[in-house]
Amino acid sequence: MTVNDMTNGRARKTLSDQLDRLDRVIDGLSEALKESVASAVRDATAQAVQQAVQATLTEILTSPELMALIGAARAPAPVAEPDPPPPASPAPRLRDRIGSALGWAGQKIRTAREACSRRMPAIRPRLLGLWNLRCQLLIALGIGAAAGLVAYTAGPLAAGLLGALAGFTTSLAARASLWLRRLTAAPVPMTS
């Protein structure tokens, strides 16, 4: 139970009110002290760094050995006179340009031939399998090139229809070819 006495028309503060007020004052002083210390350290550090930089620069700029090195480094290097440009050669003729282009192409072909000859033993069976199909492959290549040219000139709708027709025709031709091979294959004689 706390009793507030009235003195001169004012309420008298209790001990807990006084302690709370003292606690707030101490917290305020604590914050102010932290800020003051941080500010003092910041100022002292800035001043110490400024003095250290100033002392270092003074030492460097008054050192005769260092000034001699800087003077030697600042001296321009002797400039050698450039070689005179070679006399302008006449523009290469068309024959020379063609010759150099053919020489470059020949070099590239020789490089490709050497690379292929190293890998040829592994590739040879596959290439022989394709060689047996050379007629079919050339026909397919010719038809594909013709269809591509027509599709290119016809426009997107016609190209789509032509592509569908070409796919249908190709699969039909492949089936017909297999059927004809089975029909014309020689029957295997049965041995008993």
C-alpha atoms as one frame of an Amber mdcrd trajectory, in Angstrom:
protein
   0.000   0.000   0.000   1.481   3.285  -1.065   0.496   6.542   0.389   0.992
   9.766  -1.528   1.274  12.687   0.802   0.360  16.054  -0.430   2.903  18.753
   0.209   2.015  22.301  -0.740  -0.679  20.960  -3.049   1.700  18.638  -4.902
   1.797  14.877  -4.727   4.907  13.555  -3.142   6.817  11.036  -5.288   7.354
   7.557  -3.963  10.664   5.718  -3.762   9.804   3.483  -6.750   9.080   6.584
  -8.878  12.416   8.020  -7.873  14.211   4.736  -8.694  12.515   4.567 -12.109
  13.547   8.142 -12.818  17.137   7.363 -11.743  17.150   4.284 -13.990  16.071
   6.396 -16.999  18.772   8.957 -16.276  21.429   6.219 -16.058  20.219   4.724
 -19.395  20.419   8.156 -21.024  23.925   8.705 -19.676  24.957   5.250 -20.888
  23.811   6.035 -24.460  25.454   9.458 -24.391  28.687   7.908 -23.085  28.754
   5.325 -25.917  28.281   8.036 -28.532  30.909  10.249 -26.904  33.476   7.439
 -26.769  32.794   6.461 -30.401  33.143  10.070 -31.512  36.378  10.519 -29.550
  37.874   7.301 -30.968  36.855   8.312 -34.508  38.426  11.748 -34.135  41.615
  10.367 -32.574  41.959   7.719 -35.295  41.445  10.251 -38.084  44.040  12.543
 -36.567  46.534   9.662 -36.069  46.105   8.475 -39.676  46.515  12.029 -40.982
  49.712  12.495 -38.987  51.088   9.105 -40.121  50.391   9.860 -43.794  51.886
  13.309 -43.473  55.041  11.938 -41.783  55.397   9.220 -44.435  55.044  11.668
 -47.309  57.522  14.060 -45.699  60.013  11.194 -45.290  59.550  10.063 -48.894
  59.771  13.505 -50.439  62.877  14.486 -48.483  64.788  11.253 -49.167  67.554
  11.991 -51.712  67.892   8.313 -52.720  64.200   8.045 -53.529  64.192  11.343
 -55.394  67.108  10.078 -57.526  65.115   6.914 -58.363  62.037   8.961 -59.263
  64.159  11.258 -61.443  65.633   8.259 -63.269  62.188   6.775 -63.808  60.785
  10.075 -65.086  63.539  10.514 -67.660  62.162   9.614 -71.067  63.581   6.491
 -72.624  65.640   7.102 -75.717  63.383   6.836 -78.725  64.677   4.694 -81.534
  63.851   5.952 -84.935  61.290   3.744 -86.593  62.317   1.693 -89.549  61.252
   3.232 -92.792  58.200   1.515 -94.187  58.911  -0.965 -96.933  58.222   0.293
-100.390  54.618  -0.238-101.336  54.229  -3.338-103.406  51.847  -3.216-106.281
  48.365  -4.528-105.551  48.207  -8.286-105.935  46.872  -9.392-109.241  43.782
 -11.570-109.569  45.967 -14.522-110.505  47.979 -14.101-107.282  44.814 -13.904
-105.182  43.343 -16.997-106.768  46.639 -18.801-106.295  46.795 -17.957-102.599
  43.136 -18.976-102.122  43.793 -22.292-103.874  46.920 -22.838-101.782  44.929
 -22.235 -98.596  42.137 -24.575 -99.737  44.685 -27.231-100.686  46.291 -27.001
 -97.249  42.907 -27.463 -95.580  42.071 -30.437 -97.828  45.436 -32.080 -97.050
  44.827 -31.589 -93.317  41.353 -33.137 -93.610  42.719 -36.027 -95.688  45.398
 -36.767 -93.073  42.822 -36.686 -90.267  40.544 -39.016 -92.217  43.360 -41.423
 -93.068  44.162 -41.811 -89.371  40.526 -42.619 -88.579  39.707 -44.517 -91.776
  40.137 -48.085 -90.441  37.309 -47.510 -87.959  35.072 -45.665 -90.434  35.630
 -47.873 -93.515  32.925 -50.514 -92.762  30.330 -47.804 -92.275  31.304 -46.043
 -95.483  31.113 -49.303 -97.447  27.587 -49.797 -96.122  26.659 -46.349 -97.413
  28.370 -47.025-100.743  26.034 -49.952-101.316  23.093 -47.546-100.907  24.537
 -44.817-103.129  21.775 -44.904-105.745  19.018 -44.657-103.167  20.821 -41.895
-101.320  21.402 -39.850-104.494  17.754 -40.213-105.528  16.609 -39.178-102.044
  19.013 -36.229-102.085  17.746 -35.071-105.474  14.089 -35.388-104.496  14.740
 -33.627-101.185  16.554 -30.750-102.882  13.755 -30.342-105.440  11.084 -30.469
-102.726  13.012 -27.932-100.640  13.315 -25.553-103.578   9.591 -25.831-104.352
   8.694 -25.355-100.668  10.970 -22.324-100.408   9.349 -20.612-103.369   5.759
 -21.712-102.577   5.265 -20.166 -99.133   4.492 -21.559 -95.662   1.070 -23.175
 -96.295   2.182 -24.897 -99.467   5.440 -25.906 -97.787   3.516 -27.585 -94.960
   1.264 -29.459 -97.401   4.235 -30.437 -99.556   6.115 -31.690 -96.476   3.158
 -33.840 -95.417   2.815 -35.228 -98.944   6.546 -35.939 -99.147   6.509 -37.776
 -95.817   3.513 -39.876 -96.871   5.065 -40.672-100.259   8.414 -41.595 -98.697
   6.920 -44.005 -96.195   4.699 -45.528 -98.904   7.695 -45.974-101.214   9.738
 -47.596 -98.437   6.931 -50.068 -97.698   6.472 -50.834-101.379  10.196 -51.412
-101.776  10.248 -53.875 -98.895   7.217 -55.678-100.279   8.814 -55.963-103.733
  12.063 -57.298-102.255  10.200 -60.010-100.393   8.278 -60.933-103.523  11.340
 -61.102-105.737  13.628 -62.783-103.241  14.696 -66.224-104.290  13.094 -68.872
-102.151  15.509 -70.709 -99.875  15.636 -74.386-100.803  14.794 -76.707 -97.973
  17.195 -79.490 -97.264  16.027 -82.536 -95.504
